[in-house]
């Protein structure tokens, strides 16, 4: 297993640590927020290493985005559990992630690769910024974070529609 994939696995193992620390300490000491930030930064690191050292593997292509989704979903869910955010926007976010993951799987089965779009990158960036702001124990950051959170929900919907519209050939009903 190469270094990029090992870093992805570290991120995977940080997810339950983040959740447990958050559930024990809540947002009182920011330790959970720091764990989330470190885990998020490992995504950039493993991606950089994989590309710069030509360490791209099928394992990494499959597991890396899956771990990213589990990390963000865990953060959204602990914030719902904590009462910081409403559940309905998280349901929209999770639904989009499941739909697009299934859509990408269907596309891959047809030999079609769906690259990340500008909207998808904006969605991911806004979700990460919102999560960090909401996880940190700061009234100012939490206030701004709520606006970024709802922006992330809007971008989540736009990016999901964009993926499907641009790749509607995947939904060729004759082949389903």
JOCOR-V992087 format. One record per residue. RES is the residue in three letters. SS is DSSP state (~ for helix, > for strand, _ for the rest). D_FIRST is the distance of its C-alpha to the first C-alpha in Angstrom with 1 decimal. Layout:
RES&SS&D_FIRST + RES&SS&D_FIRST
This chain:
UNK&_&0.0 + UNK&_&3.8 + UNK&~&6.8 + UNK&~&8.4 + UNK&~&6.4 + UNK&~&6.7 + UNK&~&10.2 + UNK&~&10.8 + UNK&~&10.3 + UNK&~&12.7 + UNK&~&15.1 + UNK&~&15.0 + UNK&~&16.0 + UNK&~&18.6 + UNK&~&20.4 + UNK&~&22.2 + UNK&~&22.8 + UNK&~&24.5 + UNK&~&26.5 + UNK&~&27.7 + UNK&~&28.7 + UNK&~&30.5 + UNK&~&32.3 + UNK&~&33.4 + UNK&~&34.5 + UNK&_&35.0 + UNK&_&35.5 + UNK&_&37.5 + UNK&_&35.3 + UNK&_&32.7 + UNK&~&29.8 + UNK&~&28.3 + UNK&~&28.8 + UNK&~&27.0 + UNK&~&24.0 + UNK&~&24.1 + UNK&~&24.4 + UNK&~&21.5 + UNK&~&19.3 + UNK&~&20.8 + UNK&~&20.2 + UNK&~&16.4 + UNK&~&16.6 + UNK&~&18.3 + UNK&~&16.0 + UNK&~&12.7 + UNK&~&14.8 + UNK&~&16.3 + UNK&~&13.3 + UNK&~&11.9 + UNK&~&15.4 + UNK&~&16.5 + UNK&_&13.7 + UNK&_&13.4 + UNK&_&9.8 + UNK&_&11.1 + UNK&_&9.5 + UNK&~&11.5 + UNK&~&9.3 + UNK&~&9.9 + UNK&~&13.5 + UNK&~&14.2 + UNK&~&12.8 + UNK&~&13.6 + UNK&~&17.3 + UNK&~&17.6 + UNK&~&16.6 + UNK&~&19.0 + UNK&~&21.7 + UNK&~&21.3 + UNK&~&21.5 + UNK&~&24.6 + UNK&~&26.2 + UNK&~&25.8 + UNK&~&27.6 + UNK&~&30.3 + UNK&~&30.9 + UNK&~&31.4 + UNK&~&33.8 + UNK&~&35.7 + UNK&~&35.8 + UNK&~&37.1 + UNK&_&39.8 + UNK&_&38.7 + UNK&_&38.2 + UNK&_&39.7 + UNK&~&37.7 + UNK&~&39.0 + UNK&~&37.1 + UNK&~&33.8 + UNK&~&34.7 + UNK&~&35.1 + UNK&~&31.8 + UNK&~&29.9 + UNK&~&31.9 + UNK&~&31.0 + UNK&~&27.3 + UNK&~&27.5 + UNK&~&29.9 + UNK&~&27.9 + UNK&~&24.6 + UNK&~&26.7 + UNK&~&28.3 + UNK&~&25.1 + UNK&~&23.9 + UNK&~&27.4 + UNK&~&27.2 + UNK&~&23.8 + UNK&~&25.5 + UNK&_&28.2 + UNK&_&26.0 + UNK&_&26.8 + UNK&_&24.3 + UNK&_&25.8 + UNK&_&25.0 + UNK&_&25.4 + UNK&_&29.1 + UNK&~&31.0 + UNK&~&32.1 + UNK&~&28.6 + UNK&~&27.6 + UNK&~&30.9 + UNK&~&30.3 + UNK&~&26.9 + UNK&~&28.4 + UNK&~&31.5 + UNK&~&29.7 + UNK&~&27.6 + UNK&~&30.8 + UNK&~&32.8 + UNK&~&30.4 + UNK&~&30.3 + UNK&~&34.1 + UNK&~&34.7 + UNK&~&32.5 + UNK&_&34.2 + UNK&_&37.4 + UNK&_&39.8 + UNK&~&42.7 + UNK&~&42.7 + UNK&~&39.0 + UNK&~&39.2 + UNK&~&42.2 + UNK&~&40.6 + UNK&~&37.3 + UNK&~&39.4 + UNK&~&40.5 + UNK&~&37.0 + UNK&~&35.9 + UNK&~&38.6 + UNK&~&37.8 + UNK&~&34.2 + UNK&~&35.6 + UNK&~&37.8 + UNK&~&34.9 + UNK&~&32.8 + UNK&~&35.6 + UNK&~&36.3 + UNK&~&32.7 + UNK&~&32.5 + UNK&~&35.8 + UNK&~&34.8 + UNK&~&31.7 + UNK&~&33.8 + UNK&~&36.8 + UNK&~&34.9 + UNK&_&33.1 + UNK&~&35.9 + UNK&~&35.5 + UNK&~&32.6 + UNK&~&35.3 + UNK&_&37.5 + UNK&~&39.3 + UNK&~&40.2 + UNK&~&36.6 + UNK&_&36.0
